[in-house]
Amino acid sequence: MNNHQIIQRQLSAYLDNELEFSEKIQVEKHLDSCDQCRRVKPRVAATEDYVDCLLYASPSQRDATLS
């Protein structure tokens, strides 16, 4: 697994403030220098937001969202 894959797997935990301080710094340093991973970050955040909406929506809201 290359560094990009490692960072991209950590993005969700990073966005949720679930990383240890040293891991957080590692992700931030990588994002500062990597356009590829920086472009993935908003997609991960949007996916998390969408999943959260589905988890907390009423069944009728969830059905409307999925159709």
C-alpha positions in Angstrom: 0.0 0.0 0.0 1.5 3.4 -1.0 1.4 6.6 1.0 -1.6 8.0 -0.9 -3.7 4.9 -0.1 -2.8 5.1 3.6 -3.7 8.7 3.8 -6.9 8.3 1.9 -7.9 5.5 4.2 -7.3 7.8 7.2 -9.3 10.7 5.8 -12.6 9.7 7.3 -11.1 9.3 10.8 -9.2 12.6 10.2 -12.5 14.4 9.3 -14.1 13.0 12.4 -11.2 14.0 14.7 -10.5 10.4 15.6 -6.8 10.2 14.8 -4.0 10.4 17.3 -2.2 13.7 17.3 0.8 12.2 15.4 -1.4 10.7 12.8 -3.3 13.9 12.3 -0.1 15.8 11.7 1.0 13.2 9.2 -2.3 13.5 7.3 -2.1 17.3 7.3 1.5 17.4 6.1 0.6 15.0 3.3 -2.5 17.0 2.3 -0.4 20.2 2.2 1.8 18.7 -0.5 -0.4 16.3 -2.4 -3.0 17.6 -4.8 -4.4 14.1 -5.4 -5.3 13.4 -1.8 -6.5 17.0 -1.3 -9.0 16.4 -4.1 -10.2 13.2 -2.4 -10.9 14.9 1.0 -14.1 16.8 0.0 -15.5 13.7 -1.6 -14.9 11.7 1.6 -16.6 14.5 3.6 -19.6 14.6 1.2 -20.0 10.9 1.4 -19.9 11.0 5.2 -22.5 13.8 5.2 -24.7 11.7 2.9 -24.5 8.6 5.0 -25.2 10.7 8.2 -28.4 12.1 6.5 -29.5 8.5 5.7 -28.8 7.3 9.2 -30.7 10.1 10.9 -33.5 10.6 8.4 -37.0 9.2 9.0 -37.9 6.2 6.8 -40.0 8.5 4.4 -37.1 11.0 4.1 -34.6 8.1 3.5 -36.9 6.7 0.7 -37.2 10.1 -1.0 -33.4 10.5 -0.8 -32.6 7.2 -2.3 -35.1 7.4 -5.2 
